Amino acid sequence: MAFFIVISLILHVISFFCITLLYMKRGEMKRIEQEQKRSATELEEAMAAYLLELQEEHHNLIKSLKKSRENNTKKPNRTEFNAVSKPEDLSDLLPAFQMQEDTVEIYLSKLKIEELEGEQLRKTVYFLHDRGLTSEEIAKHLHRGDAEIRLFLQFRQENRI
């Protein structure tokens, strides 16, 4: 009978040890779960801040495009019109005329893509789009983002309406 009591005590000690281990594991799992929730919350906040910043940049780009569009679409007065019609001033219009006759490949080979900025970039995007290239193809050729090219084209479409 004493033998069974000793075995019972040993089994009780082992069971208490197992229960203690399980309780410690449960506490550790709760701690990890809380840490993951905190990390997820921080990630959501960071993404929200990034999206707000991206949205602000988007609006600033649209404003600057509209401003540059307004600056470039001012109506010429009579003296400006007469100055352009003089033969010596027609040399300024020659590159634009040649650009329209070039094929897309020749135009792209002559283009210094790294130096394209502002109005020159906008005109290049419009030229390539008028030649039948999609926004993805234009973005690939100009080493720009597809969203930026689509924004240029969307802005152009809005101004045509």
N, CA and C atoms as an extended XYZ file, in Angstrom:
483
Properties=species:S:1:pos:R:3:atomname:S:1:resname:S:1:resid:I:1 pbc="F F F"
N         0.826       -1.172        0.000 N   MET     1
C         0.000        0.000        0.000 CA  MET     1
C         0.879        1.247        0.000 C   MET     1
N         1.937        1.258        0.703 N   ALA     2
C         2.859        2.383        0.747 CA  ALA     2
C         3.441        2.625       -0.647 C   ALA     2
N         3.652        1.540       -1.399 N   PHE     3
C         4.179        1.645       -2.747 CA  PHE     3
C         3.230        2.458       -3.636 C   PHE     3
N         1.927        2.220       -3.518 N   PHE     4
C         0.941        2.926       -4.324 CA  PHE     4
C         0.851        4.390       -3.921 C   PHE     4
N         1.035        4.670       -2.639 N   ILE     5
C         0.997        6.065       -2.178 CA  ILE     5
C         2.202        6.831       -2.755 C   ILE     5
N         3.371        6.194       -2.780 N   VAL     6
C         4.578        6.829       -3.328 CA  VAL     6
C         4.390        7.077       -4.825 C   VAL     6
N         3.842        6.104       -5.524 N   ILE     7
C         3.595        6.274       -6.968 CA  ILE     7
C         2.567        7.373       -7.185 C   ILE     7
N         1.532        7.439       -6.353 N   SER     8
C         0.518        8.485       -6.460 CA  SER     8
C         1.144        9.860       -6.237 C   SER     8
N         2.021        9.992       -5.240 N   LEU     9
C         2.679       11.278       -4.972 CA  LEU     9
C         3.573       11.687       -6.152 C   LEU     9
N         4.285       10.731       -6.696 N   ILE    10
C         5.151       11.031       -7.847 CA  ILE    10
C         4.311       11.483       -9.037 C   ILE    10
N         3.192       10.820       -9.287 N   LEU    11
C         2.311       11.214      -10.393 CA  LEU    11
C         1.708       12.600      -10.158 C   LEU    11
N         1.372       12.907       -8.880 N   HIS    12
C         0.834       14.229       -8.561 CA  HIS    12
C         1.889       15.310       -8.806 C   HIS    12
N         3.121       15.054       -8.414 N   VAL    13
C         4.200       16.026       -8.620 CA  VAL    13
C         4.419       16.243      -10.114 C   VAL    13
N         4.419       15.175      -10.889 N   ILE    14
C         4.595       15.286      -12.337 CA  ILE    14
C         3.434       16.062      -12.951 C   ILE    14
N         2.211       15.797      -12.511 N   SER    15
C         1.046       16.501      -13.055 CA  SER    15
C         1.089       17.982      -12.692 C   SER    15
N         1.493       18.334      -11.433 N   PHE    16
C         1.622       19.748      -11.064 CA  PHE    16
C         2.702       20.434      -11.906 C   PHE    16
N         3.782       19.718      -12.170 N   PHE    17
C         4.861       20.253      -13.007 CA  PHE    17
C         4.353       20.522      -14.423 C   PHE    17
N         3.604       19.609      -14.985 N   CYS    18
C         3.035       19.774      -16.339 CA  CYS    18
C         2.042       20.932      -16.374 C   CYS    18
N         1.215       21.027      -15.336 N   ILE    19
C         0.233       22.129      -15.269 CA  ILE    19
C         0.956       23.465      -15.214 C   ILE    19
N         2.035       23.546      -14.420 N   THR    20
C         2.815       24.776      -14.305 CA  THR    20
C         3.445       25.141      -15.645 C   THR    20
N         3.988       24.150      -16.349 N   LEU    21
C         4.577       24.404      -17.671 CA  LEU    21
C         3.524       24.920      -18.657 C   LEU    21
N         2.351       24.310      -18.654 N   LEU    22
C         1.280       24.747      -19.554 CA  LEU    22
C         0.835       26.173      -19.230 C   LEU    22
N         0.761       26.506      -17.957 N   TYR    23
C         0.362       27.854      -17.548 CA  TYR    23
C         1.402       28.877      -18.028 C   TYR    23
N         2.685       28.534      -17.904 N   MET    24
C         3.745       29.434      -18.358 CA  MET    24
C         3.692       29.613      -19.879 C   MET    24
N         3.444       28.548      -20.612 N   LYS    25
C         3.331       28.624      -22.073 CA  LYS    25
C         2.144       29.503      -22.480 C   LYS    25
N         1.038       29.357      -21.752 N   ARG    26
C        -0.157       30.154      -22.035 CA  ARG    26
C         0.146       31.633      -21.832 C   ARG    26
N         0.832       31.982      -20.770 N   GLY    27
C         1.206       33.370      -20.508 CA  GLY    27
C         2.121       33.922      -21.593 C   GLY    27
N         3.046       33.094      -22.041 N   GLU    28
C         3.952       33.512      -23.111 CA  GLU    28
C         3.194       33.741      -24.420 C   GLU    28
N         2.225       32.877      -24.708 N   MET    29
C         1.424       33.031      -25.918 CA  MET    29
C         0.598       34.321      -25.869 C   MET    29
N         0.051       34.654      -24.686 N   LYS    30
C        -0.712       35.895      -24.547 CA  LYS    30
C         0.186       37.106      -24.792 C   LYS    30
N         1.413       37.046      -24.272 N   ARG    31
C         2.354       38.144      -24.441 CA  ARG    31
C         2.698       38.317      -25.926 C   ARG    31
N         2.929       37.237      -26.616 N   ILE    32
C         3.253       37.292      -28.049 CA  ILE    32
C         2.059       37.837      -28.836 C   ILE    32
N         0.861       37.416      -28.485 N   GLU    33
C        -0.342       37.881      -29.167 CA  GLU    33
C        -0.508       39.389      -28.990 C   GLU    33
N        -0.285       39.906      -27.775 N   GLN    34
C        -0.390       41.342      -27.529 CA  GLN    34
C         0.676       42.111      -28.312 C   GLN    34
N         1.866       41.542      -28.385 N   GLU    35
C         2.942       42.170      -29.135 CA  GLU    35
C         2.601       42.244      -30.618 C   GLU    35
N         1.994       41.194      -31.148 N   GLN    36
C         1.599       41.189      -32.556 CA  GLN    36
C         0.483       42.206      -32.822 C   GLN    36
N        -0.451       42.320      -31.888 N   LYS    37
C        -1.511       43.315      -32.051 CA  LYS    37
C        -0.929       44.724      -32.053 C   LYS    37
N         0.033       44.970      -31.167 N   ARG    38
C         0.673       46.279      -31.103 CA  ARG    38
C         1.436       46.556      -32.404 C   ARG    38
N         2.129       45.570      -32.920 N   SER    39
C         2.869       45.729      -34.178 CA  SER    39
C         1.914       45.997      -35.344 C   SER    39
N         0.799       45.289      -35.353 N   ALA    40
C        -0.189       45.499      -36.424 CA  ALA    40
C        -0.765       46.913      -36.348 C   ALA    40
N        -1.016       47.402      -35.145 N   THR    41
C        -1.536       48.755      -34.973 CA  THR    41
C        -0.516       49.787      -35.455 C   THR    41
N         0.750       49.595      -35.100 N   GLU    42
C         1.798       50.510      -35.552 CA  GLU    42
C         1.923       50.497      -37.069 C   GLU    42
N         1.816       49.317      -37.655 N   LEU    43
C         1.893       49.196      -39.112 CA  LEU    43
C         0.725       49.910      -39.781 C   LEU    43
N        -0.464       49.757      -39.241 N   GLU    44
C        -1.635       50.437      -39.796 CA  GLU    44
C        -1.469       51.948      -39.713 C   GLU    44
N        -0.949       52.441      -38.604 N   GLU    45
C        -0.740       53.881      -38.449 CA  GLU    45
C         0.309       54.385      -39.436 C   GLU    45
N         1.363       53.610      -39.615 N   ALA    46
C         2.404       54.009      -40.563 CA  ALA    46
C         1.850       54.029      -41.991 C   ALA    46
N         1.056       53.031      -42.345 N   MET    47
C         0.461       52.983      -43.688 CA  MET    47
C        -0.513       54.146      -43.884 C   MET    47
N        -1.292       54.465      -42.858 N   ALA    48
C        -2.223       55.588      -42.971 CA  ALA    48
C        -1.463       56.894      -43.166 C   ALA    48
N        -0.371       57.085      -42.430 N   ALA    49
C         0.433       58.291      -42.588 CA  ALA    49
C         1.045       58.350      -43.987 C   ALA    49
N         1.519       57.222      -44.481 N   TYR    50
C         2.101       57.164      -45.823 CA  TYR    50
C         1.042       57.491      -46.878 C   TYR    50
N        -0.147       56.941      -46.729 N   LEU    51
C        -1.210       57.208      -47.699 CA  LEU    51
C        -1.623       58.676      -47.683 C   LEU    51
N        -1.664       59.285      -46.494 N   LEU    52
C        -1.990       60.707      -46.417 CA  LEU    52
C        -0.903       61.544      -47.093 C   LEU    52
N         0.339       61.183      -46.881 N   GLU    53
C         1.444       61.889      -47.515 CA  GLU    53
C         1.380       61.723      -49.032 C   GLU    53
N         1.092       60.519      -49.487 N   LEU    54
C         0.979       60.254      -50.915 CA  LEU    54
C        -0.178       61.041      -51.527 C   LEU    54
N        -1.286       61.110      -50.807 N   GLN    55
C        -2.443       61.858      -51.282 CA  GLN    55
C        -2.111       63.350      -51.360 C   GLN    55
N        -1.378       63.863      -50.384 N   GLU    56
C        -0.979       65.265      -50.392 CA  GLU    56
C        -0.055       65.561      -51.571 C   GLU    56
N         0.891       64.661      -51.825 N   GLU    57
C         1.777       64.835      -52.974 CA  GLU    57
C         0.988       64.798      -54.281 C   GLU    57
N        -0.005       63.924      -54.345 N   HIS    58
C        -0.866       63.823      -55.527 CA  HIS    58
C        -1.583       65.151      -55.776 C   HIS    58
N        -2.148       65.717      -54.724 N   HIS    59
C        -2.854       66.993      -54.874 CA  HIS    59
C        -1.885       68.113      -55.250 C   HIS    59
N        -0.678       68.103      -54.662 N   ASN    60
C         0.314       69.118      -55.022 CA  ASN    60
C         0.730       68.991      -56.473 C   ASN    60
N         0.870       67.764      -56.961 N   LEU    61
C         1.226       67.554      -58.359 CA  LEU    61
C         0.124       68.060      -59.279 C   LEU    61
N        -1.121       67.772      -58.922 N   ILE    62
C        -2.241       68.257      -59.736 CA  ILE    62
C        -2.268       69.778      -59.746 C   ILE    62
N        -2.048       70.405      -58.582 N   LYS    63
C        -2.033       71.867      -58.519 CA  LYS    63
C        -0.917       72.435      -59.377 C   LYS    63
N         0.268       71.839      -59.287 N   SER    64
C         1.384       72.360      -60.085 CA  SER    64
C         1.136       72.141      -61.578 C   SER    64
N         0.518       71.017      -61.942 N   LEU    65
C         0.196       70.789      -63.354 CA  LEU    65
C        -0.835       71.799      -63.844 C   LEU    65
N        -1.840       72.072      -63.020 N   LYS    66
C        -2.846       73.062      -63.402 CA  LYS    66
C        -2.220       74.441      -63.525 C   LYS    66
N        -1.325       74.771      -62.580 N   LYS    67
C        -0.669       76.076      -62.616 CA  LYS    67
C         0.203       76.199      -63.859 C   LYS    67
N         0.962       75.153      -64.173 N   SER    68
C         1.806       75.210      -65.375 CA  SER    68
C         0.944       75.251      -66.629 C   SER    68
N        -0.184       74.565      -66.592 N   ARG    69
C        -1.105       74.582      -67.732 CA  ARG    69
C        -1.673       75.991      -67.931 C   ARG    69
N        -2.033       76.655      -66.799 N   GLU    70
C        -2.567       78.013      -66.892 CA  GLU    70
C        -1.498       78.970      -67.403 C   GLU    70
N        -0.265       78.796      -66.947 N   ASN    71
C         0.821       79.661      -67.390 CA  ASN    71
C         1.124       79.461      -68.874 C   ASN    71
N         0.965       78.250      -69.361 N   ASN    72
C         1.294       77.953      -70.754 CA  ASN    72
C         0.155       78.221      -71.720 C   ASN    72
N        -1.041       78.414      -71.194 N   THR    73
C        -2.182       78.638      -72.080 CA  THR    73
C        -2.625       80.090      -72.095 C   THR    73
N        -1.736       81.012      -71.668 N   LYS    74
C        -2.133       82.418      -71.733 CA  LYS    74
C        -2.299       82.814      -73.197 C   LYS    74
N        -3.239       83.703      -73.446 N   LYS    75
C        -3.528       84.108      -74.818 CA  LYS    75
C        -2.482       85.117      -75.279 C   LYS    75
N        -1.909       84.889      -76.452 N   PRO    76
C        -0.908       85.836      -76.944 CA  PRO    76
C        -1.566       87.135      -77.392 C   PRO    76
N        -0.902       88.221      -77.102 N   ASN    77
C        -1.434       89.492      -77.592 CA  ASN    77
C        -0.975       89.684      -79.039 C   ASN    77
N        -1.369       90.785      -79.650 N   ARG    78
C        -1.115       90.968      -81.069 CA  ARG    78
C         0.393       91.051      -81.375 C   ARG    78
N         1.169       91.645      -80.491 N   THR    79
C         2.601       91.772      -80.748 CA  THR    79
C         3.288       90.408      -80.696 C   THR    79
N         2.851       89.540      -79.767 N   GLU    80
C         3.426       88.204      -79.703 CA  GLU    80
C         3.091       87.413      -80.964 C   GLU    80
N         1.869       87.581      -81.460 N   PHE    81
C         1.465       86.867      -82.668 CA  PHE    81
C         2.302       87.317      -83.862 C   PHE    81
N         2.506       88.616      -83.986 N   ASN    82
C         3.302       89.135      -85.094 CA  ASN    82
C         4.759       88.707      -84.969 C   ASN    82
N         5.262       88.628      -83.772 N   ALA    83
C         6.658       88.241      -83.581 CA  ALA    83
C         6.880       86.793      -84.009 C   ALA    83
N         5.921       85.939      -83.766 N   VAL    84
C         6.063       84.541      -84.141 CA  VAL    84
C         5.967       84.367      -85.649 C   VAL    84
N         5.211       85.210      -86.302 N   SER    85
C         5.019       85.027      -87.735 CA  SER    85
C         6.203       85.537      -88.561 C   SER    85
N         7.156       86.188      -87.928 N   LYS    86
C         8.338       86.624      -88.671 CA  LYS    86
C         9.173       85.410      -89.048 C   LYS    86
N         9.794       85.432      -90.218 N   PRO    87
C        10.575       84.272      -90.675 CA  PRO    87
C        11.724       83.902      -89.744 C   PRO    87
N        12.426       84.877      -89.133 N   GLU    88
C        13.557       84.522      -88.300 CA  GLU    88
C        13.123       83.826      -87.007 C   GLU    88
N        11.902       83.992      -86.558 N   ASP    89
C        11.430       83.366      -85.332 CA  ASP    89
C        10.820       81.989      -85.571 C   ASP    89
N        10.656       81.609      -86.824 N   LEU    90
C        10.083       80.300      -87.106 CA  LEU    90
C        11.047       79.170      -86.782 C   LEU    90
N        12.303       79.470      -86.569 N   SER    91
C        13.279       78.428      -86.230 CA  SER    91
C        12.945       77.791      -84.883 C   SER    91
N        12.260       78.519      -84.017 N   ASP    92
C        11.844       77.948      -82.730 CA  ASP    92
C        10.790       76.864      -82.924 C   ASP    92
N        10.003       76.979      -83.977 N   LEU    93
C         8.937       76.008      -84.207 CA  LEU    93
C         9.429       74.772      -84.961 C   LEU    93
N        10.619       74.846      -85.549 N   LEU    94
C        11.132       73.741      -86.335 CA  LEU    94
C        11.279       72.446      -85.550 C   LEU    94
N        11.837       72.423      -84.302 N   PRO    95
C        11.936       71.155      -83.580 CA  PRO    95
C        10.570       70.510      -83.329 C   PRO    95
N         9.558       71.317      -83.076 N   ALA    96
C         8.224       70.755      -82.852 CA  ALA    96
C         7.693       70.116      -84.132 C   ALA    96
N         7.932       70.765      -85.263 N   PHE    97
C         7.492       70.206      -86.535 CA  PHE    97
C         8.227       68.908      -86.846 C   PHE    97
N         9.548       68.900      -86.639 N   GLN    98
C        10.318       67.695      -86.876 CA  GLN    98
C         9.882       66.576      -85.940 C   GLN    98
N         9.554       66.916      -84.701 N   MET    99
C         9.152       65.915      -83.720 CA  MET    99
C         7.893       65.188      -84.191 C   MET    99
N         6.976       65.916      -84.832 N   GLN   100
C         5.752       65.284      -85.277 CA  GLN   100
C         6.003       64.321      -86.438 C   GLN   100
N         7.021       64.580      -87.233 N   GLU   101
C         7.286       63.711      -88.370 CA  GLU   101
C         8.131       62.505      -87.996 C   GLU   101
N         8.863       62.588      -86.922 N   ASP   102
C         9.689       61.453      -86.503 CA  ASP   102
C         8.813       60.305      -86.037 C   ASP   102
N         9.309       59.130      -86.214 N   THR   103
C         8.626       57.990      -85.624 CA  THR   103
C         8.949       57.955      -84.145 C   THR   103
N         8.217       57.158      -83.413 N   VAL   104
C         8.413       57.065      -81.973 CA  VAL   104
C         9.810       56.567      -81.644 C   VAL   104
N        10.295       55.604      -82.384 N   GLU   105
C        11.617       55.043      -82.101 CA  GLU   105
C        12.713       56.078      -82.296 C   GLU   105
N        12.636       56.815      -83.394 N   ILE   106
C        13.641       57.839      -83.661 CA  ILE   106
C        13.565       58.928      -82.598 C   ILE   106
N        12.345       59.306      -82.257 N   TYR   107
C        12.153       60.341      -81.232 CA  TYR   107
C        12.737       59.894      -79.898 C   TYR   107
N        12.466       58.654      -79.521 N   LEU   108
C        12.978       58.157      -78.244 CA  LEU   108
C        14.493       58.026      -78.257 C   LEU   108
N        15.055       57.697      -79.407 N   SER   109
C        16.515       57.579      -79.462 CA  SER   109
C        17.183       58.943      -79.349 C   SER   109
N        16.536       60.002      -79.817 N   LYS   110
C        17.095       61.349      -79.729 CA  LYS   110
C        16.871       61.984      -78.352 C   LYS   110
N        15.956       61.445      -77.605 N   LEU   111
C        15.525       62.049      -76.353 CA  LEU   111
C        16.515       61.773      -75.233 C   LEU   111
N        16.776       62.768      -74.418 N   LYS   112
C        17.588       62.596      -73.210 CA  LYS   112
C        16.618       62.403      -72.045 C   LYS   112
N        16.295       61.152      -71.777 N   ILE   113
C        15.233       60.809      -70.834 CA  ILE   113
C        15.550       61.294      -69.423 C   ILE   113
N        16.817       61.250      -69.018 N   GLU   114
C        17.177       61.627      -67.661 CA  GLU   114
C        16.938       63.110      -67.401 C   GLU   114
N        16.935       63.919      -68.462 N   GLU   115
C        16.815       65.365      -68.307 CA  GLU   115
C        15.383       65.861      -68.467 C   GLU   115
N        14.438       64.981      -68.696 N   LEU   116
C        13.051       65.394      -68.888 CA  LEU   116
C        12.446       65.858      -67.564 C   LEU   116
N        11.920       67.046      -67.552 N   GLU   117
C        11.265       67.588      -66.371 CA  GLU   117
C        10.125       68.494      -66.816 C   GLU   117
N         9.150       68.643      -65.968 N   GLY   118
C         8.081       69.623      -66.132 CA  GLY   118
C         7.376       69.595      -67.464 C   GLY   118
N         7.402       70.757      -68.133 N   GLU   119
C         6.662       70.941      -69.376 CA  GLU   119
C         7.176       70.016      -70.485 C   GLU   119
N         8.476       69.820      -70.533 N   GLN   120
C         9.061       68.950      -71.564 CA  GLN   120
C         8.592       67.503      -71.374 C   GLN   120
N         8.524       67.057      -70.122 N   LEU   121
C         8.038       65.710      -69.827 CA  LEU   121
C         6.571       65.585      -70.227 C   LEU   121
N         5.775       66.588      -69.908 N   ARG   122
C         4.350       66.563      -70.230 CA  ARG   122
C         4.147       66.478      -71.747 C   ARG   122
N         4.879       67.281      -72.492 N   LYS   123
C         4.743       67.264      -73.954 CA  LYS   123
C         5.178       65.923      -74.531 C   LYS   123
N         6.224       65.360      -73.965 N   THR   124
C         6.705       64.059      -74.445 CA  THR   124
C         5.662       62.979      -74.188 C   THR   124
N         5.054       63.009      -73.008 N   VAL   125
C         4.013       62.026      -72.683 CA  VAL   125
C         2.841       62.166      -73.655 C   VAL   125
N         2.416       63.395      -73.926 N   TYR   126
C         1.302       63.611      -74.853 CA  TYR   126
C         1.657       63.151      -76.261 C   TYR   126
N         2.886       63.454      -76.693 N   PHE   127
C         3.323       63.042      -78.025 CA  PHE   127
C         3.283       61.524      -78.164 C   PHE   127
N         3.850       60.830      -77.178 N   LEU   128
C         3.887       59.369      -77.253 CA  LEU   128
C         2.481       58.771      -77.173 C   LEU   128
N         1.627       59.365      -76.368 N   HIS   129
C         0.252       58.869      -76.263 CA  HIS   129
C        -0.503       59.092      -77.569 C   HIS   129
N        -0.266       60.239      -78.201 N   ASP   130
C        -0.908       60.511      -79.493 CA  ASP   130
C        -0.436       59.547      -80.577 C   ASP   130
N         0.755       58.991      -80.398 N   ARG   131
C         1.285       58.027      -81.360 CA  ARG   131
C         0.799       56.611      -81.078 C   ARG   131
N        -0.072       56.436      -80.059 N   GLY   132
C        -0.686       55.145      -79.826 CA  GLY   132
C        -0.075       54.309      -78.715 C   GLY   132
N         0.901       54.843      -77.989 N   LEU   133
C         1.491       54.076      -76.894 CA  LEU   133
C         0.581       54.128      -75.667 C   LEU   133
N         0.545       53.045      -74.925 N   THR   134
C        -0.238       53.012      -73.697 CA  THR   134
C         0.557       53.652      -72.573 C   THR   134
N        -0.109       53.919      -71.446 N   SER   135
C         0.578       54.552      -70.321 CA  SER   135
C         1.696       53.657      -69.786 C   SER   135
N         1.489       52.343      -69.817 N   GLU   136
C         2.534       51.427      -69.341 CA  GLU   136
C         3.763       51.489      -70.248 C   GLU   136
N         3.537       51.533      -71.556 N   GLU   137
C         4.654       51.607      -72.496 CA  GLU   137
C         5.408       52.929      -72.358 C   GLU   137
N         4.652       54.008      -72.198 N   ILE   138
C         5.282       55.322      -72.025 CA  ILE   138
C         6.117       55.331      -70.750 C   ILE   138
N         5.565       54.785      -69.680 N   ALA   139
C         6.287       54.742      -68.407 CA  ALA   139
C         7.577       53.945      -68.544 C   ALA   139
N         7.502       52.855      -69.271 N   LYS   140
C         8.700       52.025      -69.466 CA  LYS   140
C         9.757       52.783      -70.267 C   LYS   140
N         9.342       53.464      -71.338 N   HIS   141
C        10.294       54.191      -72.184 CA  HIS   141
C        10.916       55.382      -71.455 C   HIS   141
N        10.125       56.056      -70.618 N   LEU   142
C        10.608       57.271      -69.949 CA  LEU   142
C        11.165       57.005      -68.559 C   LEU   142
N        11.155       55.742      -68.149 N   HIS   143
C        11.652       55.351      -66.824 CA  HIS   143
C        10.921       56.117      -65.718 C   HIS   143
N         9.624       56.151      -65.825 N   ARG   144
C         8.766       56.820      -64.844 CA  ARG   144
C         7.737       55.812      -64.350 C   ARG   144
N         7.008       56.209      -63.319 N   GLY   145
C         5.946       55.357      -62.806 CA  GLY   145
C         4.708       55.429      -63.679 C   GLY   145
N         3.994       54.316      -63.762 N   ASP   146
C         2.774       54.267      -64.566 CA  ASP   146
C         1.729       55.222      -64.003 C   ASP   146
N         1.673       55.345      -62.684 N   ALA   147
C         0.693       56.241      -62.061 CA  ALA   147
C         0.960       57.693      -62.460 C   ALA   147
N         2.223       58.077      -62.545 N   GLU   148
C         2.574       59.446      -62.940 CA  GLU   148
C         2.143       59.717      -64.375 C   GLU   148
N         2.363       58.761      -65.267 N   ILE   149
C         1.979       58.934      -66.674 CA  ILE   149
C         0.460       58.994      -66.802 C   ILE   149
N        -0.228       58.093      -66.086 N   ARG   150
C        -1.696       58.119      -66.131 CA  ARG   150
C        -2.243       59.436      -65.600 C   ARG   150
N        -1.554       60.017      -64.603 N   LEU   151
C        -1.969       61.296      -64.045 CA  LEU   151
C        -1.838       62.407      -65.091 C   LEU   151
N        -0.736       62.401      -65.843 N   PHE   152
C        -0.582       63.376      -66.923 CA  PHE   152
C        -1.725       63.234      -67.936 C   PHE   152
N        -1.998       61.999      -68.330 N   LEU   153
C        -3.029       61.762      -69.349 CA  LEU   153
C        -4.423       62.096      -68.821 C   LEU   153
N        -4.660       61.795      -67.549 N   GLN   154
C        -5.947       62.126      -66.940 CA  GLN   154
C        -6.125       63.641      -66.871 C   GLN   154
N        -5.065       64.337      -66.510 N   PHE   155
C        -5.130       65.796      -66.450 CA  PHE   155
C        -5.417       66.378      -67.828 C   PHE   155
N        -4.808       65.815      -68.866 N   ARG   156
C        -5.052       66.264      -70.231 CA  ARG   156
C        -6.496       66.020      -70.615 C   ARG   156
N        -7.026       64.848      -70.259 N   GLN   157
C        -8.401       64.503      -70.592 CA  GLN   157
C        -9.377       65.453      -69.899 C   GLN   157
N        -9.099       65.788      -68.638 N   GLU   158
C        -9.967       66.707      -67.901 CA  GLU   158
C        -9.964       68.088      -68.520 C   GLU   158
N        -8.844       68.537      -69.063 N   ASN   159
C        -8.764       69.858      -69.665 CA  ASN   159
C        -9.416       69.917      -71.037 C   ASN   159
N        -9.591       68.770      -71.683 N   ARG   160
C       -10.236       68.753      -73.001 CA  ARG   160
C       -11.745       68.856      -72.899 C   ARG   160
N       -12.290       68.456      -71.767 N   ILE   161
C       -13.760       68.420      -71.615 CA  ILE   161
C       -14.329       69.801      -71.486 C   ILE   161
